[in-house]
Amino acid sequence: MKNEEIAAAVLDAVGKTENVNSVIHCMTRLRFQLKDETKADDQVVKEIDGVLGVVHSNGQYQVIIGPNVGKVYEALCRIGGFKSKEPIDENLDKDIAKNKTRLSAKQVGKNILNYMSNCMTPLIPLLITSGLFKAVNAVFGPSMFHLYTEKDSIYLLFDFVFNAGFYFIPIYVGITAARQLKVDEMLGGLLGGILIVPELIDIVTKGKPFVIFGIPMTLVNYSQTVIPIMLSVYFLSLVYHQIKKVMPDFITVLATPFLSMLITVPISLFLLAPLGSIIGQYISSGILAFSDATGFVGVAVIAMLWPFLVMTGMHLALMMPMLASYFETGYMTGAANGGMFATYAAYGVALGAFLRLSQPKVKSASLGYFLSGILGGITEPTLYGICFKYRRTFVTMMFGAALGGSYAGITHVSTYVMGGANFLAFLNFTGGTSANLINGSISLILTFIGAAIATYFFGFTKEEIAV
């Protein structure tokens, strides 16, 4: 089916436009916020040619499309008239409020993960792009091939791109957080900018805090942090919406943003941002402690379980703390690297299936799954197109992931660059020692080859091969 046809069929199956609160997309999935999920027919959605599966997670109705999800999303917005920057109809908000269920501890946890995910998902292209510029400097600069020095213009230019991507993370997250909380996006960006304004960084560097309302500012550098701005924008949204309710229309454009920031900024600087920094440090310490306690076993276990977490959407429960840890320390090590090896194991399964199976349609599909993975960094087509159909491949994928993950754990491989998960994934290990790059690359190769060989010899029954 063409992308427009897929979009129209999906929209019809989830209850048409009037049942859609909002819709965004990640790298492989359409992520709907539906008014009433019971109106969405899972079976009908799954049978649409071009849809790989359906997942209910974090309050979202997720339709797995694959690498062409961006084009399907564009078609969906045209057909349904969705505009991500437009506010949701107030009547929709009222209807949703009527259908709200009592919050449980589990639901609160899901809401938090959903909020964090929606803050970070739009930033993936930014993180990958800026991270790769750092990787290029690490490979071709003074650390490895010595093609240029740290004083050369090319090094400085690429370093500018990396720093622009990561240093200003609070601004970017402020914008994405405000977008999903229905606050003016530029206010979220402004709040993020306040956390890293040069004068504030200078105060932190000199160690001389200023005092407002008798409260001294906590001396913290918030560049390359995400949790402080997430907490701050959430509080901003509470203040903003309350003020907007009571503010007369003729003055709301001026007064609502000003009063919202007047209240939020001091509380952010003196309470929420420091609290977010402390939470980030605890998360970072927790992940490092888990990695130290479990060693290579922890990496192998996370790598083996990662595909199942992805299929249920619960990988976000690990991804968000890992990202928070990365922004706090500048690297990820141990169990935090497990997802990468699970990804490469999926590519190995797709190649093994292509080499082993003989039916032309299945063979060509497997090749497509492999190419979409190794070139685009996408695993869902393999998970839903091969593993669900040939259940033994789940075991062979876990074997490959455990093999590479164990080696990475034993050799203490660390990830320094937030790069892609495709054939350039070895660049993620640049920035540390040459040994780290070599061992990281060996880990990926072991994962890929191990999964491919295991799939070829043990991934299918005789009946499946004979078809």
FENQUINOR-V160005 format. One record per helix or strand. SS is the DSSP state (H for helix, E for strand). FROM is the first residue (numbers start at 1). TO is the last residue. Records with the same first field share a line. If there is no record, write none. Layout:
SS: FROM-TO / FROM-TO
This chain:
H: 3-13 / 17-19 / 37-39 / 42-46 / 69-80 / 90-99 / 105-121 / 124-140 / 153-166 / 169-180 / 185-195 / 198-206 / 227-246 / 249-312 / 316-329 / 334-356 / 360-376 / 380-387 / 392-410 / 425-429 / 434-458 / 462-466
E: 20-25 / 29-34 / 53-57 / 60-64 / 211-212 / 215-216 / 332-333 / 414-415
